[in-house]
Amino acid sequence: MRITDFENLIKAMPVEHQSFDTKYQTWKNTDQSQIIDKIFESTNNGTLTLSRFDLFNSGYNLDEFVIKVLMWGYPTKGRGKNINTFLEQQHFCSFIKKLKISTSNKNITISDIYELLNTKGLGFSTLSKIMYFKKIEFEGRLTLILDFRVIKTLNSGRFNDPGIENFKNLRYENSLHHYSYYLDFMHSLAIQLNTQPDRIEMFLYEFGMNLKEPI
């Protein structure tokens, strides 16, 4: 079974429509409560629905944008205290300053990424979401989300597309080391299918671990 076997489904993935609901009660008690209050001020019931389209078009205020990416990616704020730690004033403000500098020309280097990851509470999965929604390039290719579910799919052995075997040692902890190859692999598949690479990423996220070839 190959990813490319699902060409029609991949091309139909509603990328910009993919959305998640998050609640004000989940986010109100953080150091960034002023920004969070502003984000939720137009909601009637304290529930905010954020789509990929919303995030692609909300980058004008960087502080607000980053928090919205967190809300979209972790609508229940995830497990543990990483997000609360990241939103602490000193960590969040430092990250925003570094992000402004490192993405000013729409390109990011590996040194920039390591510097940004030197922020308490921030992991590469979250940073990949921020880079993706900011439409940042890395080594000449547009960045893509690489989160736990996509990682699990790529090294699950479910698919046998040429080159996917290089992900057999991919883990969340070493995802940055595989990121350049991940972008190569995904952009190459997109060219084969004449589609956008984030449609493949969404396919892997939504369906990757829920498919088995009929025998």
N, C-alpha and C positions, 0 to 999 in steps of 0.2 A: 504494500500500500504506500502510495506516495502523496505528498502534499499536492502535487500538480494534478492528481486524479480528481481533485475537487475544484477545478478551475471555475466552473460556473457558480458554485457557491461562494468561492472567494471573491469573484468579481461582483457578487451581489451583496457583499457585507456592507451594512449601513454605517460606515465608520463615523461620519460626523453626527449621526443620530445617537450613538451609544451614550447612554446617560445613567447616572446614579442619583438617588435621593439621599440627602443628608439633613440632619436636624440641628437646629440652633442649640438645643440642650446639650448636644454632644461637644460643641466647640466653645461655648461661652466662657468657660473658666480657664483661660490661657492668658499669657502675657500680651497677646495680640487681640484682646477683646474689642478694642476700638475699631479695628479693621473688620473683625468678624461681625460686629453690630451693623456696620455699614453694608456688608455683603448681604445680610439677612433683612435689612430694613424694608425691602419691597415685598417680602413674603407675608402671606396672610396667616398661615398656620405654623410658622416656624420651620417649614420644610422647604428646602431648596433643591431643585433638580438641575444638575449641571451636565451638559453634553460635551463631547469633543469639540463640536462647532463653537460652543460658548467659550471654551478655553482658547481655541485658535484666534478668537476675536476679542480677547480681554487682556492682552499683554501691555496695554498702555500704562497701567499702574502696576509696577513690578511686585510690590508688597502684596497687593490684593491678588494678583495673578498667581503667585506662588502658593498662597493659602487656598485659592480655588483649586489648584492642581492637587493639593493634599486632600481636599474635600471630595474631589472626583475619584481619586485613587484609593482613598481610605475613608469611605463615607461613615463608618462607625469608629473612626480614628485608629483602627488597627489594634494589634495586640501590644501589650507592654506600654512603656512610657516614652518611646522614641519621639513621637510627634510632639508631645508636650515639651520634651527637652529641646527639640529643634526650634520650637516657637518661643522659647525663653529669649528675652530681649537681646541679650549680648550675642547669643548664637545666631538668631534670626537676622539681626541687623548686620552682623559681620558677613553672613552668607549673601545677603542682598547686595552689599557693596562689592563683594568679589564677583558675583554673578553679572553685575552691570559691566564690570571691566572685562571679564573673560568672554562675554557674548556681544560686545559692542560692535563687532564686525561680522556677526552671524556665523562665526567659525569658532571652534573650541579645540584646544590642544590637550594631549594627555596630561601635561603638567597642570593645565587649568583644572582638569577633572579631579586630579589628586588633591589640588588645593581646595576645591569646593567640598570634596569628601572629608576634608579635615574640619568638619563641622559636627559637633555633637548632635546625635539623634538622626543624622542623615545617612541613608544608605544609597547604593547605586541604583536600585530599582526606582526610588523616588527621584533621584537626579535624572535618570533617563526619561522619566515622564516630563520633567521640567524642560529638558533640552528639546524633546520631541514637540511639545506644544509651543515652544519658542521658535521652532523651525530652524534649529541650529545645525550646522554641518560639522562633521568630524571626519577628518581625512578625506574630504571631498565628497562625502555622501550625507544626505539628510539623516539625522538621528532617528532612532525608533525606540519604543518602549521595550525594555527587557526586564520583565518581572518574574516572580516565582512561578506562576502558572505557565508562562511561555518556556521558561527554563526546564520545568518538569516535562513538558511535552517534547522538547527538542532532544532530551537525553533518555526518553522513555523506551525507545526502540520500536515505537509504533509505525514510524515512517522510514522509508529507505531511499529517499531522494539522494542522488549523488552529492557527497560532501557532508551530509548530516551526521555521518559517523564521527566527525571531528568534534561533535558536542558531547560525546559519551562521558567525558570527565567534567563537563560544565556543571557547576554548582552555584548557588547564590553567592557564596563566599568568594568565588573567583570569577564572577560574571564580567568584571571589567576587563580581565585578561583575554576573554573571548569576544569582547564587544566588536572589535574591528572585523573579525571574521564573521560574526553574526550579521553585521551590516552588509558585508560582501555577499553572504549567502542569501539574505532576504532580498536585496536589490537584484541579484542575479535571477532569483525565482520570479520576481516581479516582471523583469524583462521577458522571461520565457512565457509568462501568462498574459503579457500586455496589460498589466494592471499596476496599482500602487502598492508599495511594500507594506504600508500600514494595514491594508486589507488582509494581507497574509498574517501579520501579527495578530489582528483581531480574530481571524479564523483559528489560529493556534490557541489563543486565549479562551475562546468560547467553545470550541469543538475538539481541540487537540487530544484531550484526555478522555474523551467520550466516544471514540470511534474504534471499531474493530472490523477488520476485513471479513466479509462473509465467506465461509469456506464450506 
